[in-house]
Amino acid sequence: MINVALPKGRLGEKAYAMMAEAGYECPSILEKNRKLTFENPEKGVRYFWVKPWDVGVYVEHGAADVGICGKDILLENTPDVYELTDLGIGKCRMCVAGPKDFFDDGRRTLRVATKFPNIASGYYESVGRDIEIIKLNGSIELAPILGLSDVIVDIVETGNTLRENHLAPLVDIVNISARFVCNKISYQFKYEEILRMNALLAGKEG
Ligand code: PRP
């Protein structure tokens, strides 16, 4: 049995659809209820729904053998897992964004609001810019509007949230998509099953 951590929400639905197409369907997962684990012994698979930010934690600790996780979260939290395949779903970019006419006055520390402090710090370190991180948990676009920060570092998918709030992407930091990740010990002990799952998923890239 392979234990698979799926991220709850939009990405999770796409991720499960890919798993099902790859031959790992589990019909009970589609029932509307509050259950968190689902298994299909015939296909040798058991699924867990977890918060997207927790997929790497479950996989690193071996509570799940494999999982599907956004590259943004992998870059931010750097869980100790193997990243096997780029699934090509959940595509977006990590950007610096701010007011359209933003001018960076290099004489003062730049205030950066973000859910991704490590990615933001790494980016600004690479360009030698001093910043102050303002860590938020969501609705990041509010920060420059209310004067809490100068810019934000956040995910941009369609760009609608930025546009509707009179903000614009200023710098692309990195492209993001969902990755198939694997626990390091499971990779040794369930090698064949995991490689088979990986190959079937890789053949279905979104
Ligand atoms: C994410 C991100 C942006 C938005 C970008 O927010 O933080 O706010 O999606 O998508 P768009 O470019 O298609 O508009 P999410 O929906 O995860 O909610 P959050 O505010 O809780 O972070």
Residues whose N, C-alpha, C, O or C-beta is under 5 A from the ligand:
A	BS01	PRP	N137 G138 S139 I140 D154 I155 V156 E157 T158 G159 N160 T161 L162
